[in-house]
Amino acid sequence: MAETLAEPPFTLTDGPRRHARYAELAASGAVHHIALPSGTPAWLITGYDEARQALHDPRLVKTPVMPSRGLSSPEIFAARNHHMLNSNPPDHTRLRRLVAAAFTRRRIEQLAPRIQRITDELLDTMATAARTDLIDSFAYPLPITVIRELLGVPAERRTEFHHWSAVLVTSLASPAALAAAATAMVSYLRELVAAKRAAPADDLLSALVAVRDGQDLLSEDELTSMVFLILVAGHETTVNLIGNGVHALLTHPEQLALLRARPDRLPDAVEELLRFDGPVQVATFRVTAEPVDIGGVTIPAGEIVIPGLLAANRDPARTARPDALDITRADNQHLAFGHGIHHCLGAPLARLEGRIALGTLLARFPRLRLAVPTEQLAWRPGLIMNGLDALPVILR
C-alpha cells in the first residue's frame, strides 16, 4: 500500500491557519514525510533542535536543481544559481568570504541615517490619507529602496524588480513565468554589472565587482547570481518582517502598549516578532548526501529535507508559551535567519530596517489600527516566504 504523504501548509492564504497546520504536524513528531505542491516527496522538519541540526549538518547539502524549476536555459541557470546560498564548502566558504568583504557591518551601519530619511519620507506621504495598505505604501517601498540604493540600481527599474522578485519567490508560479522573470532579471543584471565595471561608484555592486582575496575574485556568473540573491532576499524578507510585525502588534494590544511605553524594548520586540511570525516559512531545500538520522527518523540518501522555521520557532520543547507574543522574552534564540554556514548574511540590515521602520511608524501614528478583521486578510501562498498580501490600516 502506498504511503500517504502529509499535506504541508505552503498554499494556505490564512496566516493563523498556516501556523495551526504547522502545530498539527509538530504535535505528531518533529520529522514529516510530505508532498510538495508539485507532488515531489520531501521531509519537513518542525522541531527546533531537529531543524537546527538540519541547518548545521554537513551531510545535508545544497543543490540548485530543485529551486530552478522551469529554467531550461543552462546560461540563465548558471547566472542565477552560482551564489553562496546554493553552494557547499569549499565553494561556499570562498563565496561568503568574498561577499562579506564587501557587505561589511560598517557599510550597513552607515545606512542608518538614509534608512531613517526614507522611512520619514514614506510616512509623510502616508500621512496625507486616513487609511492605507501598509504593505504597498511602506513595508515594500522601504526595503526595496534601501537595497536598490545599496547596490546602485537605478530607481526607474523599481517596478520591474518588484514583479521579477514576486514571481521568483512564490515557488508556485508556472515554469513559463519563472523562466521569463529569471531571464529578464539576469539580462538586466548583466548590463548593470558591466556598467559598474566600466564606471565604479560608491555602492555595494561596485564593491563586489572589485573585491579580491589574493588573486581570487567573483566570476561574471557569480557576480550576477550574488546580486540576484541580494536583490530578492534582501528586500522580500524585510517586507514580511515589517508587515507581519505590525500585524502581530496590532492584534496584541497589550504588547503594543508595552512597546509604546518602553521604546527601549524595540530591539527585543523585533527579535520576538521574528520568532512569533517570521518572514520565511522554511529554509531553502537541502538534499541528504548519505542516510541521516534526524529526530530518530532515518532519512535515506538523495532525499529533499526542508527545515521548517515557522514551526521550529514555536516548538514548545524549546520555547515556553510559544504561541504567545511576548516582547520581554529572554533567550530568544530563534531560527528566523537560519543557522550554520548559511545563516543570513543580511540579518544585520534586516534588523536595522525593522527597528527603524517599526519604531518610527508607531511613534508617528499613535492611533494606528487594523482597517479590517484579521479574518479578511490574506497571506501570500508559497513554499518559502511568509507574508501578507496586503495590510489595510487606519492611521488616525
N, C-alpha and C positions, 0 to 999 in steps of 0.2 A: 504494500500500500504506500502510495507516495506521501512524503512528508508535507504537512500543511505549514506553510511559512507564515510567520506573524506579519500583520499589517502595521507598518510604522505610520506616524502622523505627518509625514512630509507634505502631503497635499491638502491638509486641513487649513481652512482660512479663518478658523475660530481660535484665537490665541489661547484663552483659558482651556479650551478643549484639547489643544495641542499639548499643553503641559499635563493635563489629566491623562491623556493617552500614554505619554511617556511614563507617568506614575503607574499606570496599569501594567505596562510592560515590566517596569522595575520591580513591582511587587512580586513577580514570579521568578525573579532572578536577575543577575547582572549581565548576562550574555544571551542574545536572542538571534535565532536564525530567521531572517526577514526576507521579504521580496521587495526590491526597489520598484518604482513605478514602471520601469522598463521590463519588469519580470525577472531581472537578474537576481540571483540569490546573494545574500551578503550577511555579515554578522554585525549586529548593532550592540554596542557596549553601553549600558546605562548606569553601572555602579561607579562611584567616584574613584576608588582605589584601582578598579579594573580599567577604567578609562585612562587614568594617569599612567598605568603600566603600558597600555596600548600606545599612548603618545610617546613613551620613552623607549620602548623595546626595539632594539636594532634589527630584530628578526621580522618586524613589520616594516616593509619598505614602501617607498613612494613609487608610483607608476603614473605616467601621464596618459596612459591608454584610455582608462575609463572616463575621465572628465572631458576627453576630446571627442566625444560622440558627434558625428556629423562633420568633422573637419577632414575632408577627404584629401586635401592638398598637403603633401609632405612639407612643402615650403612654408605654408601657413602654420602647420602643426609645429614645426621647428621654431618659428618666430614667436609663437605664443607660449610654448611649453618648456623652454630652456631656462627656467628660473629656479631659485632655491627651494620653493615650496614643492616642486615636483622632483627634486633630486635627493640623492643619498650620498653619504660620505664615500670617497673624499671630494666628489664634485660639490656637494652641499657646503662642506667646510670652506672650500675655496670661494664659492659664490657669496656666501654670507659674509666672509671676511672682506671681500672687495666692496660689497654694498654697504656694510657697516662703516667702512672708512669714509663713505660719502654721506650716509644717513646718520650723522652724529647727534649725540644728545645736545651739544652746543647749538647745532643748526636748528633743532627742534625748539629749544628754549628761546632762541631768538625770534621765533614765530609768534610768541605770546602777544606782544603789542598789536601785531597785524590781525591775529585771530580776534582780539578784542574789538578792533575797529570794524572788521567785517560783521561781527555779531551786533554791534551797536547800529550799524547801517541797516542791517536786515530788520532789526526790531523797530527802528524808526519808520521803515516802510510799513511794517505790520501794524503799527500803532494808528495808522490812518483809517483802519477798519475796526469794527467792533467784533468781528468774527473772522477766523481764517483757518485754512488747513495747515497745521503746523509742519507737516512733512514737506509740503510743496513750498511754503514760504520761508521756512527756517531750517529744519533738520536736513534737508537735501542741499540747498544752496550754500550753506556754511562749509561743510567739509569738501564739497567739490570745488569750491573757490579756493580753499586752502591748499588742497593737493594740486590743483591746476597751477596756482602761483608758485608752489614749492618746486614743481617740475619745470615750470616755464612754458606751459601750454597756453596758447592764445585764447582769450575769453570768447571769441566768436565760435569756438568749437564746443562750447559747453553743452548745448542741446544734443549734439551728436554723441558726445561721451555719455550723457545720461542714457540715451537709447541703447548704445552698444553695451554698456555695463549692465543695464537692467536685463537685457536678453541673456548675457553671458553668465550671470549669477543665479538665474532661476533654476537651471538644470532641468526644467520641464519644457523648454522651448523645443520646437521641431528641429531636426537636423539641418534643414534648409535655413531656418532663422539663425541658428548658431553659426553656421558657416558664413552667412552673409555678414553678421555682426563682427565676427572674428576677422574676416578678410578686410573689411572696411577699416577696423581699428588698427590692424597690423600695417596696412598700407600707409595710413596717415602717420603712425609712429615711426616708420622707416624714414619718411620725409622729415619728421621732426628731429630724429637723431642726426640725420645728415646736416640739417640746418645748424644744430648745436655744435657739431664737429667743425663746421666752417666758420661759425661766429659764436664762440662760447660766451655765456652770460653768467651772472651770479645766481645760479639755480641748481637744483639737485640733478637734473638731467645732464647739464654740462659737467657737473662733478662726477657723475657716473661715467661719462664718456672719457674723462681724463684720469680716473682713478687707476692706480697701478699698485702691484705688490711685487717689487723687483721688476722682472720682465713680463710679469703676468698682467693681463688686462681683460676686460669683458669683450667677448666677440660680438659681432653685429646681432646675431640671433639672441645672445644672452642679454644684450642691452635692450632690445625690443621686448623680450619676454619680461625683463625686470620692470620696465616702465609699464607694460601691460598689467602686471601683477599689482604694482603700486597704485595705479590709477583705479583699478577695480576694487581691490581690497582696501585701499587707502581712504575710500570715501563711503562705500556701501556699509561697512561695519559701523562707522560713526553716525551715519544717518539713523541706523537702527538703535544705537546706544542712546541718542538724543530722543528719538520718538518713543521707544519702549520706556525710557527713563521717565519722561514727562507723564506718560500714561500711568505708569506704576505709582508715581507720586500723587497724581490727581485722583486715583482710585484708593489711596490710602491717606486720607486727610490728616490723621494723627501724625504720620511720618512727615508729611508736607509741613505741618505746623511746627514740628520739632526742628526741621531743617531751616525754616524761616526764622525761628527763634535762635538757632545756633548755626549760623552760616559757616562757622569754623569746622562744622561736621561735613562740609561738602566733599572733601576727598574720600571720607569713609562712605558717604552716601553713594558716590559714583561706583565704588567697589561693590557695594551691596546691590545696586541696580544692575551691574554687570552679572552678578551671581543670580539674582532673582529672575531676570528676564533678559538674558544676554542677546547680543546681536547676531549670534551664529548658533544654529541648531546643533550641528555636528561638525567635527573636524573633517578635513579632506581625507579621502579614502586612502587606506593602506592595503597592502597585499602581503599575506604570510609567505615568507621565503622558505619556511620549513614549518612542520607542525608546532603550534604554540599553545600552551595552556594558559587560559585567562579565566579566572574565577571558577576553576575546577572543570572548565569545558575545554576539551582539546579541539582546536580549530585546525583542520588539515592545511597542508601547503597549497599555495595558489588561490587562497580564498580572500575575498574582499572583507576588510574589517573597518568599521566606522565607529570611532569614539563619539558617543553622544554627550555633547557638552551641556545642553539644557538639562538633561536627565541627571547627569553626574553632579551638577551644581545644586540639585535638590535631593540628593541622596541622604535619607535620614540617618544612615550609618555614619555619615561624615558631618552633617550639619543639623544642629538642634532646630526644631520648628522650621524646616526647610521651605515650607510654603508661606511663611510669614515674611513680610518686608520689614527689616529692622536696620536702620541706618547706623545704629550704635553697635552692630555686631562686631565682635572681636575675632581675630584669627581667621580672616575671610580669605582663605587660600583657594579661590575659585579657579576654574579652568576656562574662563571665557576667552582668554587669549591663547589657549593651548598650553603645552608643556613640552619640555625636552628641546631637542635641537631645532624644531620647527616652531618654537614659541614666537608669537607675532613680533616682528622687528618694529612694527609701527605702534605698539601698545603705548609707549610714552606720548606719542602725538594724539592718539585717540583719547587718552585720559585727560590730556591738557585741553583738548577741544570740548570734551564732556564737562569738565569743571567750569570753563568759561561760559559755555552755552547755557548750562542749567542755572548756574549762579546768577548770570545777568538776566536771563528770562524771568526767573522767579522774583528778582528784585524789581524789575521793570513793570511787571503785571501782577500785583498782589491779589487780584481777584480772578486770576486765570482759572478756568474750569472747563470740563468737557462740554461740548455742544450737543452731544448725543450720548445715549447709554452705551456702555461697553458692548452690549449685545449687538449693536448696529455697526460696530467696527469690523473691518476685515483685515486679516493678516495675509501677506503675500505667500502663495504656495511655493515650495521649492525644496530641494534636497539640502541646501547648505544654510542659507540666510534665514533669520527670524526677525521679521519687521512688519510694521503696519503699512497698509496700502495708503491710508490717509488718517489724519488725526484732527477732526474738526474741534476747535476750541473757541470759547468766548473770552475775550481779553479784558473786558471791563464790566 
